[in-house]
Amino acid sequence: MSVTLTESAARHVNEMLRKRGSGVGLRISTRKSGCSGYAYQVDYVDEPAEGDLVYESQGIKVIINEKDLAHLDGLQIDYVKQNMLNEGLEFNNPNVKEMCGCGESVSF
């Protein structure tokens, strides 16, 4: 069981944590949303909560609540820049069965 970051994603998250001035890592979760069923949520974590699983990838702690593990196990997070205006985290998830046309939601 794992969740990993690419080098590019780790550099980006590390920079965001530095700018924020606090935090121990990145929380990834899912919530019901969109036309396909679920959307990813990303937030910074100051301290893991009860029920959290903590993975370390590229020196960054990735925190996932155990209830989301079935959806997120094997997830790889990348940071991509497509042009000067389009950049962000990209989720490569082997558990996704379908993605909506706009790419904002997935089904598992």
Secondary structure, 3 states (H helix, E strand, C coil): CCCEECHHHHHHHHHHHHHHCCCCEEEEEEEEECCCEEEEEEEEECCCCCCEEEEEECCEEEEEEHHHHHHHCCCEEEEEECCCCCEEEEEECCCCCEECCCCCCEEC
